[in-house]
Amino acid sequence: MGNKVTQEDIATMSSEELDGRYCSLVSYIEREHKRGKKHLELETEACYFYRELEWRKTVRANHLTYLQNKLLNGEETLYNSYEG
């Protein structure tokens, strides 16, 4: 299954690419497991993909909460938040 991916590679992947690679990797690991084969390095890599996906989801949720609180407190509107 492909070359080993570095942490830098993972950090610069789009979320869509990351999710696709994670799903493909998990599917491959599950197929191989049914054949009695274990791939600990690939399982570790899948965990790195999953951790990055979860981290990005948390960051997005926290940023959305931050923006909603700013809007509720009248600090900014969506229009003036992008003015330079």
CORKA-V351120 format. One record per residue. N is the residue number from 1. PHI is phi in whole degrees, -180 to 180 (NA if undefined). Layout:
BEGIN
N;PHI + N;PHI
END
This chain:
BEGIN
1;NA + 2;15 + 3;-80 + 4;-67 + 5;-98 + 6;-87 + 7;-62 + 8;-65 + 9;-59 + 10;-62 + 11;-65 + 12;-99 + 13;-73 + 14;-69 + 15;-62 + 16;-66 + 17;-65 + 18;-61 + 19;-64 + 20;-63 + 21;-68 + 22;-61 + 23;-63 + 24;-63 + 25;-65 + 26;-64 + 27;-62 + 28;-62 + 29;-61 + 30;-65 + 31;-62 + 32;-67 + 33;-63 + 34;-64 + 35;-88 + 36;87 + 37;-103 + 38;-117 + 39;-132 + 40;-63 + 41;-64 + 42;-69 + 43;-64 + 44;-64 + 45;-61 + 46;-61 + 47;-65 + 48;-64 + 49;-62 + 50;-62 + 51;-60 + 52;-65 + 53;-62 + 54;-65 + 55;-61 + 56;-65 + 57;-63 + 58;-65 + 59;-62 + 60;-60 + 61;-64 + 62;-65 + 63;-67 + 64;-62 + 65;-61 + 66;-59 + 67;-65 + 68;-64 + 69;-65 + 70;-63 + 71;-68 + 72;-65 + 73;-86 + 74;72 + 75;-73 + 76;-151 + 77;-114 + 78;-64 + 79;-77 + 80;-85 + 81;-73 + 82;-108 + 83;-76 + 84;-96
END
